[in-house]
Amino acid sequence: MVTVSSVTRGSPADKAGMEPGDILLSINGHDINDVLDYRFYMTESVLSVLVHRGPELLTVTLEKDEYDDPGLEFETYLMDKKQRCRNACIFCFIDQMPPGCRESLYFKDDDDRLSFLQGNYITTTNLSDREIDRVCQMHLSPINISVHTTEPELRVFMMKNKNAGKVMEIMRRFADAGITMNGQIVLCKNINDGKHLDRSLTDLETLYPAMQSVSIVPCGLTAHRENLYHIEPFTPEDCRAVIKQIESFSSKCLKKHGSRIFFAADEFYLKGGVKLHKASYYEGYPQYENGVGMVACMYDELPYEIKGIDCDLSGRKATLITGEAAYPVICDMADMINKKTGAELVVKKIKNNFFGGGVTVSGLVVGSDITVQLNGEDKGECVFIPSVMLRSGENVFLDDMTVGELSEKLGVPVHPVPSDAAAAHEICEILEKGQ
């Protein structure tokens, strides 16, 4: 049941007489259950909308330009509740969260609609045959899939879900329907690596070109894994072996298909001490959000950002915050800014005590760790943090500390800046304005 929460004044829906509280039942004879149904069927220029208003059933006719929005708002973005993940993956990061965080941080979603709308990765274990048919019928692309392994029994073991072994069958249905996909493999040492990874790469290659790209990322391990399945961290030597295995296979794909398809996450290179590739290697960064090619992109774009900076910041001192993994990269950026402007930017890497374990990425650094580790340090006139440390759309760290609270504790302004090369220009702008 989908309830209209508001109607935009002057919109086609408003002109047709629709009202808040109307229960939307169908559009042009098609049942509307959620945002996917609504967005797919509202594109036509004439809409016959069946609604329930109080005790009455009404048919309202809307006229609009094709693809224009009718002007209806709903109680939730998805027009119903998020689908909760039904898996109990042995590597799930949420299960490794420290206690005491905000309740919403422990919610596991596995919603296929968010894959199309926001780029989320899904496991496919929540998908019914009807939902798979709907994706194919609507030709919704791309869909992002957390594969992890293509071996049915191993995938069932890793995800603790009896439906997990059907992933190749589901992906073939998508491929046959012309649906494009991106894949992700969370690699766990001595579990789905080695020969199992070979099997996954080989199987996923058969789905090309429908399977456009696949990232292989290391399992994130925190210090809060009590009573969870034991997983060993990758050593630098392990990382080098994983890179060699993936690059050997992806080189063959490049010759055969004109695309590497498979990419190892930057974290493997940084931890393994292996030189990262240049930007052209990453084929337009299809797996950027999974930490693939971020460093290459930074180095590729930094010279252009630095070239566009034209200010004298002599005598201006500030601190740049980063996680342990990105520390060398951020040091290079700071050096380039300092040489160009005369500023004195100092980079501080923050050890992640909040999550502990082997967590070194900047995106999981929290305010409490920054506070403790900058205590007594000369921070200069302000502190810059990468925006990736904050929850999406909020000025709040994962430990619920706000940027304002961190600023108060440090005694200097704290400025979130982009997590890419554009940070260089923004840092200089802020310092030049004396904020």
ZAGU-83661 format. One record per residue: residue in three letters; z, y negated, x negated of N, C-alpha, C in turn. Coordinates in steps of 0.05 Angstrom, whole numbers, plus 5000, padded with zeros to 4 digits. Layout:
BEGIN
ALAZYXZYXZYX
...
END
This chain:
BEGIN
MET500050244983500050005000500049754982
VAL498049584986497749344969498149094986
THR500248944979500948704995500048454981
VAL498848274996497948014985500447834983
SER500847724959503247554955502547264959
SER500147184953499246904958496246894959
VAL495346674971492446624974491846354963
THR489946344944489346084931488045894951
ARG489145654952488145454971485245384965
GLY483645384986480745324984479045554974
SER480245784969478646014960477246144983
PRO475346324977473946474998475946625017
ALA478046735005479946885021481446685040
ASP482146455030483446245046481646155069
LYS479146105062477246015083476846225104
ALA477046475096476646695115479146745132
GLY481346615126483746645142485746855132
MET485446955108487447145098490046995092
GLU492247145094494947025092496747195073
PRO498747065061500747215046502147405065
GLY502647645055503947855071501948045083
ASP499347975083497248165092497348415074
ILE497048645086496948895071494048975069
LEU493048975045490149035040489749335041
LEU487949415059487449705063484849795051
SER482649635056480049715045478249475042
ILE476149515025474049315022471449455025
ASN469849365044467249485050467449785054
GLY469649875067470050155073471250325051
HIS471850195028473050345005476150285005
ASP477750495004480650465002481350314977
ILE483350134980484349984957487250074951
ASN487550204928490150314921491450154897
ASP489750034881490849894857488749704847
VAL489349584823487649374812484849474805
LEU484549724797481849824790480149834815
ASP481149944837479649944862478849664870
TYR480749484869480349214878478249074861
ARG478449084835476548944817473749064819
PHE473649324824470949454826469549384851
TYR470949374874469649334900469549044909
MET470948864895470948584903468648424891
THR466848564876464748414862462448334880
GLU462148464903459848394920460248124933
SER458048004943458047734953459147714982
VAL458947934997460047945024462048175025
LEU464548115033466648315033467648335061
SER467648585072468948645097471648765090
VAL473748605095476448675086478148765109
LEU479149005108480949115129483849065120
VAL485348925137488148865130490048945153
HIS492448995146494649035165496348785166
ARG496448645189498048405191499948445214
GLY502548495207504448565228503648825241
PRO503548825267502749075281499749105284
GLU498248905276495348905281493648985256
LEU491449115262489349165242487148955246
LEU486448815225484448595226482248645206
THR479848575213477648575194476848295188
VAL477048215163476447945155473947945137
THR472047775142469547765126469647525107
LEU469347595081469447385060466547355049
GLU465747115045463147055032463746895006
LYS462446984984462946854958460546924940
ASP460446794917458446864897459247134885
GLU457147294878457647554867459347534842
TYR461347714840463247734818465447514818
ASP465147314835467247104837469847234849
ASP472047124841474647224852475047124880
PRO475947294898476347214926478647014929
GLY480647024910482846834912485446964922
LEU485647224919488147364927489947424903
GLU492547384907494447464887496247674899
PHE497247844880498848074889501548074875
GLU503348244885506148234875506348324846
THR504548504837504548594809501748584798
TYR501548574772498848564759497148804766
LEU498449044767496949284772496749344802
MET498049174818498149204847499749454856
ASP501049584837503149784842504749814817
LYS506350024815508050054791506550174768
LYS507450114744506350244720506950544721
GLN505050694710505450984708507151044683
ARG509351184688511151254666510051504651
CYS510351504625509451724608511051974615
ARG509652194618510852454625511252624600
ASN510552524577510752684553513452654539
ALA514052824521516452804504515452854475
CYS513652674466512452714440514552714417
ILE514152894399516052934377516152684359
PHE514052514360513852284343514252024358
CYS514952034383515051784400516951574387
PHE515851334384517451124371519651024390
ILE519151024416521150924434523651094433
ASP523351364429525651534427527251474402
GLN526151324383527451264358528650974358
MET528550844381529650574383532650584380
PRO533850384367536750374365537950314393
PRO540350394398541650344424542250044428
GLY542449964453543349694458541149494462
CYS538649574461536449384466535949344496
ARG534349144502533649094530532349344543
GLU533049394568532249644581529249674581
SER527749454584524849464586523549584561
LEU524949554538523849654513523849964511
TYR525350084529525550384529523550504549
PHE522050334563520150444583517650534569
LYS516850784575514450904563512250894584
ASP510150744579507850744597505650914587
ASP504151034605501851194598499751154621
ASP498950904624497450814648494550774641
ASP492750934652489950914645488750634653
ARG489950504673488950244680489350034658
LEU491650064644492149874622490349924598
SER489150164596487250214575484750034579
PHE483850024604481449854609482049564610
LEU484449494620485049204624486249074600
GLN487849224583489249104561488749254535
GLY487249464535486749604510488849804501
ASN490749864519492850064512491650334507
TYR493050494491492150774487493650954506
ILE492251144517493451334536493151624526
THR494751804536494552084527492852254544
THR492152164568490552314589492252514604
THR494752564596496352764610497152674638
ASN496952414644497552314671495252324690
LEU492852384679490452354695489952604713
SER489652564739488852774757485852794757
ASP484753004768481853034771480752804786
ARG482152714807481052494824480952234807
GLU482952194790482951954773480751964752
ILE480252204741478152234721475452184735
ASP475052284759472652244774472251944780
ARG474451804786474251514791473351364767
VAL474451424743473651294719470651334714
CYS469751584718466851644714465151494734
GLN466051494760464551364781464251064776
MET466550944768466550654763465350584736
HIS464950784719463850754692465550544677
LEU468150594676470050414663470050474633
SER469250284617469150314588470150064574
PRO471150094550471950344537474650434546
ILE475250684541477850794546479050874519
ASN481450804514482750854488484651094491
ILE484351294474485751544478487351614453
SER489951674458491651784436491152084435
VAL489652164415488852444413490952604398
HIS491552524374493552654356492552924345
THR491553094361490353344352488553454375
THR486453594367484653704388485354004392
GLU487254114378487954394382489854404406
PRO489054544427490654544452493554624448
GLU494054844435496854934432498554744416
LEU497354644394498754454377499354194392
ARG497454104409497853854424500053894445
VAL500054124458502154174477504954174463
PHE505054294439507554294424508354004416
MET506453844406507153584397507953394419
MET506853434443507253254465509153364487
LYS509753624484511553754503510653714532
ASN508053754536506853734562504753944565
LYS504954114586503154334589500254244594
ASN499853994603497153894608495953774583
ALA497353754561496453614537494053754525
GLY493754014529491654164515488854124527
LYS488653964548486053924562484553674551
VAL485553554530484453294522481453314515
MET480553524501477753534494476053574519
GLU476953724538475553764563475253504577
ILE477353344578477253084592475452894577
MET475652884551473952704535470952774538
ARG470353034540467553114544466553024571
ARG468253034591467552934618466852634616
PHE468552484602467952204598465352154583
ALA464952304562462552274546460052334563
ASP460152554578457852624595457252414616
ALA459352264624458952054644458051784631
GLY457851784604457051544590459351354585
ILE461751454587464151284581464551274551
THR464851044540465551014512468551034507
MET469251134484472151174478472751084449
ASN475251024445476350984418478851174416
GLY479151294394481351494391483351404370
GLN485651534372487851484354489251754347
ILE489751794322491352024313493851934299
VAL496151984310498651934296499252184279
LEU499152144253499252364235502152424227
CYS502952674231505652764224505452974201
LYS506952924180506753104157507553384164
ASN505853574154506253864158506153954187
ILE504953784204504753854232501853844242
ASN500653604242497853584250496053474228
ASP496953494203495353414180493953654168
GLY492853624144491553844130489253964146
LYS489354224149487154374163487054284193
HIS489354214204489354124232487853854235
LEU488153684216486653434216483753484213
ASP482953664195480153744192478953824219
ARG480453994233479554084260479153854279
SER481053674279480853444297478453264291
LEU478053204265475753044257473153174265
THR473053434260470553584267470053584297
ASP472053624313471753634342470953354353
LEU472353154343471852884353469052784345
GLU468052874322465352794314463252884335
THR463753114348461853214367461653034392
LEU463552854395463452664418461952404412
TYR461252364386459752124379457052124392
PRO455951904402456951634400458851544422
ALA459551724441461451644461464151574448
MET464951734429467451674414466551484392
GLN467051234395466051024377467551004351
SER470151034352471851014328474451154332
VAL475651234309478151374310479851274287
SER482351194293484251114272486151344267
ILE486951374241488951564234491251404222
VAL493551414235495851244227498251424222
PRO499951344203502251504197504351484218
CYS505751704224507951694243510151504234
GLY511051334252513151154245515851284248
LEU517551284228520051414228522351214223
THR524151194243526451014240528851184231
ALA531051044228533551184221535051284246
HIS533851264269535151334294533751574307
ARG533751794291532352034301534352264306
GLU536752194314538752404320537752584342
ASN538052844337537253054356534253064362
LEU532652934346529752944349528553144329
TYR526153224334524753414316524553294288
HIS525053454268525053344241522253304231
ILE521653064222519053004211519452864184
GLU518052974164518252864137516552614134
PRO517452414119515652184114513552254094
PHE511252114095509152144075509952014049
THR509652164027510052044000507551903992
PRO507751733971505251603960503151813953
GLU503952043942501952253936500652363961
ASP502252403982501252494008499152294019
CYS499852044017498051834027495351844013
ARG495451873987492851883973491252133981
ALA492552353986491152593995489952554023
VAL491452424041490452364068487952184066
ILE488151974050485851794047483351944037
LYS483752114017481552264006480252444027
GLN481952574043480952754063479352604085
ILE480352384094479052224115476452104104
GLU476551984080474251854069471952054063
SER472652284055470652494050469152554075
PHE470652584097469352654123467852414134
SER468952174132467651944143465151874127
SER465051934102462551884086460252054096
LYS460952304104458852484115457952374142
CYS459752274158459052154184457251914180
LEU457751754160456151514154453251594149
LYS452951804133450151894126448852014151
LYS450352154167449252294190448752114214
HIS450651934219450551774244450151474239
GLY450551384214450451104209453050964215
SER455151114219457851004224459851194211
ARG461951084201464151244189465751384211
ILE466051254233467551344257470551354251
PHE471351484229474151534224475251354202
PHE477551234207478751034188481751084185
ALA482651094160485451114155486750834157
ALA489250824167490650574171491250454143
ASP491450184143492150044118494750144106
GLU496550234123499250314113498950544093
PHE497050724097496650944078495850834051
TYR494050634051493150524026495350374012
LEU496850214027499050054015501250234003
LYS501950434018504050614008503050793986
GLY500550873987499351043967498450903942
GLY498650633942497750473919494750493914
VAL493250533936490350553934489050283942
LYS487150203926485749943932484349953959
LEU484749753975483549744001480549663999
HIS479049744019476249674019475749384027
LYS473349304023472549034032471849034062
ALA471548804073471248774102468948934113
SER466648954098464349084108464749384114
TYR466749504101467349784104468249844132
TYR469449654146470849704171469049664196
GLU466549614192464549614214465349444238
GLY466249204232467049024254469849064264
TYR471449214251474349254257474849364285
PRO473649584293474149704319477049794323
GLN478449844301481149944302483149754290
TYR482449494292484149284280486949294291
GLU487249324317489949314330491649554322
ASN490349754311491949994301492549964271
GLY492149734260492849684232490749784213
VAL488249794222486049884205484249644198
GLY484249564173482549344164483849074165
MET486349064173487748804174487848664148
VAL488448814126488648694100485948594090
ALA483848764095481148684087480248434101
CYS480948424127480148184143481647934132
MET484147964125485647744114484347634089
TYR483747814070482447724045479647624049
ASP478247724069475547634075475547344086
GLU477447284103477547024117479146814103
LEU480946894085482646694072481146484057
PRO479146554041477746334026476646124044
TYR475646194068474445994086476745824098
GLU478945944104481245794114482245594093
ILE482545694069483545524047481545294041
LYS479045354042477045154036477144924057
GLY477944984081478144784102480644624102
ILE482444684084485044534082484644294064
ASP485344054074484943814059487443634062
CYS489543704048492043544050493643584024
ASP495243384018497043393995499843454005
LEU500843683997503543764006505443783982
SER504843623962506643623938509443563946
GLY511343733936514143693941515143813967
ARG513243923983514044054008514644344003
LYS517044434011517844704007518544844033
ALA517645094035518145254060518145544052
THR519045704071519345994067517546144086
LEU516046344076514446524093515846794094
ILE516146894118517447154123515347364127
THR515847604116514047824121515648094118
GLY514448304127515548574122514948664094
GLU516048894087515648994060512749074054
ALA511349194074508649294069506749074063
ALA506948854077504948634074505748434053
TYR507948474039508948274020506848193999
PRO505448373986503548283966501248113977
VAL500448174002498348024015499247744021
ILE501647714032502647454040503247284015
CYS504047423993504447273967501847153958
ASP499647303960497047193953496246953970
MET496746973996496146744013497746504005
ALA500346544000502046313992501146193966
ASP500346363947499346253921496946083925
MET495046173943492646023948493245753960
ILE495145753979495845503992497245313973
ASN499045423956500445263937498545133917
LYS496645283907494645173888492944953900
LYS492244993926490444803939491844543947
THR494444563955495744333967498144223950
GLY499044373931501444293916504044363930
ALA503844503952506344583966507844793950
GLU510344843957511945053945512745243967
LEU510945433973511545633993512745883979
VAL514945973988516346213977516246433998
VAL515446673989515246904008517747074005
LYS518947134028521247314029520547564045
LYS520847794032520348044047523048134058
ILE522948224083525348304097525448604100
LYS527648714090528149004093529049054122
ASN527749254134528349304162530849484165
ASN533149364168535649514172536049574201
PHE534849424219535149464248534049734256
PHE531549794247530450054253531050254231
GLY531250164206531850334184529550534179
GLY530150754165528150944158526050824140
GLY523550894146521350804129519750584143
VAL520950434161519550224176519249974157
THR516749914151516149694132514249484143
VAL513149524167511149344178512449084188
SER510948864187512048604195512648594225
GLY511048734241511348724270513948824281
LEU515448964264518049074274520448944260
VAL519948734245522148574234523548424256
VAL526248414256527748284277529348044267
GLY530247884285531647634278534247684263
SER535747894271538347944258537948004229
ASP535948164222535448224194534647974178
ILE532947804190532247554177534647384172
THR536447364192538847194189540547284166
VAL541047544165542847644144541647614116
GLN539047674114537747684088536947404077
LEU536947204095536446934086538946774083
ASN541246894089543746764087544346674058
GLY544746414055545346304028542846244012
GLU540446314022537946254008537045974013
ASP535645853993534345603997531745644013
LYS531845564038529545614056527545394057
GLY528145174042526344944044526744804070
GLU524644664079524844504104524444654129
CYS523144894127522645054151521945344143
VAL521945514163521245794159518945874177
PHE517046014166514746114182514946414185
ILE514446504210514446794215511746864228
PRO510647104223508247184237508847244266
SER507147154284507647184312507747474321
VAL506747654305506847944312509748044313
MET511647894301514447974302515647934330
LEU514247784347515347714373514047884395
ARG515547934416514448084438512247924451
SER510248064461507847944471508447734493
GLY507447484488507847274508510647144508
GLU512347224490515147124489515847034461
ASN517746854459518946774434521446924428
VAL521247194430523647364428523047594410
PHE524847654391524547884373525448134389
LEU524948364377525648614390528648664392
ASP530248514377533148534380534248324400
ASP532448204415533048004436533947734425
MET533847694399534347424388531847254393
THR532247004402530046824407529446674381
VAL527046554380526346384357528246154355
GLY529046034378530845814377533545894365
GLU534546134372537046224362536946274332
LEU534646384323534246434294534246164279
SER532945974291532845704278535645584275
GLU537245624296539945514296541645654274
LYS541345914272542846064252541945994223
LEU539345944219538345884193538745594185
GLY539045424205539445144200536944984194
VAL534545114199532044984195530145074218
PRO528044914223526145004244524745264236
VAL524145424256522745674252520145654268
HIS517845704255515245674268513745944268
PRO513146054291511346284292508446184286
VAL507046334269504246274263502646524266
PRO499946494267498246734271498846944249
SER498147194256498647414237496247484221
ASP494347294219491947334204491447094186
ALA489047064175488446854156488746574168
ALA488446554194488746294207491546174203
ALA493446344195496146234190496146024168
ALA494346054148494245864126493845584135
HIS491945544153491245284163493545174180
GLU494745344197496845254215499345174199
ILE499945334178502245264161501944994149
CYS499644934139499144674126499244444147
GLU498244494170498344284191501244214198
ILE502844424201505644374209507144224186
LEU506644304161507944174139506943884136
GLU504443844141503343574139504543384159
LYS505043494183506143324204509143284201
GLY510343444181513143414176514943534197
GLN513943744211515543864232517644054221
END
